[in-house]
Amino acid sequence: LCRQAAEVAGQSELVACTGSSSGDGLVLLLFLGARRPVPVTVQHLSSAATWWNGAADLLLQQLRQVQRNQLLTLDAHNDGPNEAARFTALYSTSIPGDGELRLQYRALNVEM
């Protein structure tokens, strides 16, 4: 799924990305803007842990190689209510970077 998303994101501006699991399997929705005048190569990183903060921390460690302007989108998902928390990042080093990414997160949770 991530390889297919990277191919699509290399051809068009990526506005947002979200994923989910359903009875039919996994789905990854890409919201696209204008077609890129010159296609770029898009790579992906992913992390998984038993809790969301752990998965987010792992992804931030992996994203150290990515600069500002190169990160295209992040997605949080899991494969079921009792499955691992997962994050996916799409990025492109074909796009000129603009210094350190300096990414952090804040976890907000609502008990249902």
C-alpha positions in Angstrom: 0.0 0.0 0.0 2.8 2.4 0.9 4.6 1.8 -2.4 1.5 2.5 -4.4 0.9 5.7 -2.4 4.5 6.8 -3.0 4.0 6.3 -6.8 0.8 8.4 -6.8 2.3 11.1 -4.5 5.3 11.4 -6.8 3.0 12.5 -9.7 0.7 14.9 -7.9 0.8 17.3 -5.0 -0.2 15.4 -1.8 -2.6 17.4 0.4 -3.5 14.7 3.0 -3.4 11.0 3.7 -5.4 8.8 6.0 -5.8 5.1 6.5 -8.1 2.6 8.1 -9.0 -1.0 8.4 -12.4 -2.4 7.5 -14.0 -5.8 6.8 -12.6 -5.5 3.3 -9.0 -5.0 4.4 -6.9 -2.0 4.6 -7.5 1.3 2.8 -5.2 4.3 2.3 -6.9 7.5 1.0 -4.7 10.1 -0.7 -6.2 13.6 -1.2 -4.4 15.1 -4.2 -3.9 18.6 -5.5 -2.4 19.6 -8.8 -0.3 17.4 -11.0 3.5 17.9 -10.4 5.2 19.6 -13.4 8.2 17.3 -12.7 7.6 14.0 -10.9 9.5 13.4 -7.7 10.7 10.2 -6.0 8.7 9.5 -2.8 9.9 7.2 0.0 8.0 6.0 3.0 8.8 5.2 6.6 6.7 3.3 9.1 6.6 2.5 12.8 4.5 0.3 15.0 4.3 -0.2 18.8 1.7 -1.4 21.3 0.8 2.3 22.1 0.5 5.5 20.1 3.2 7.4 21.9 5.7 4.6 21.3 4.9 4.4 17.6 5.2 8.2 17.3 8.5 8.3 19.1 9.9 5.6 16.7 8.7 7.5 13.7 10.3 10.7 14.9 13.6 8.9 15.3 13.4 7.7 11.7 12.4 11.1 10.4 15.8 12.6 11.5 17.0 12.1 7.9 14.2 14.3 6.5 14.4 18.1 6.3 11.7 20.7 6.3 9.7 20.9 3.1 10.5 17.2 2.3 7.8 15.6 4.6 4.6 15.2 2.5 2.2 13.6 4.9 1.8 11.5 8.1 -0.8 8.9 8.8 -1.9 7.1 12.0 -3.8 3.8 11.8 -4.1 0.3 13.2 -5.4 -3.0 11.8 -8.0 -3.4 14.5 -9.0 -2.3 18.1 -6.5 -4.7 19.7 -3.7 -4.3 17.1 -0.5 -2.3 17.1 -0.5 1.5 16.7 1.0 2.4 13.4 2.4 5.5 11.7 3.4 6.0 8.1 5.3 9.0 6.7 5.7 9.8 3.0 8.6 12.1 2.1 10.8 13.1 -0.8 14.5 14.0 -0.8 14.0 15.0 -4.4 12.4 18.2 -3.0 15.0 20.7 -1.7 15.1 20.7 2.1 15.1 23.8 4.2 16.9 22.8 7.4 16.0 20.6 10.4 12.4 19.2 10.5 12.0 19.9 14.2 8.8 17.8 14.4 7.1 17.0 17.7 3.7 15.7 18.6 1.0 16.0 21.3 -1.2 13.0 22.0 -4.9 13.9 22.7 -7.2 11.1 23.8 -11.0 10.8 24.4 -12.3 7.8 26.3 -15.4 6.4 24.7 
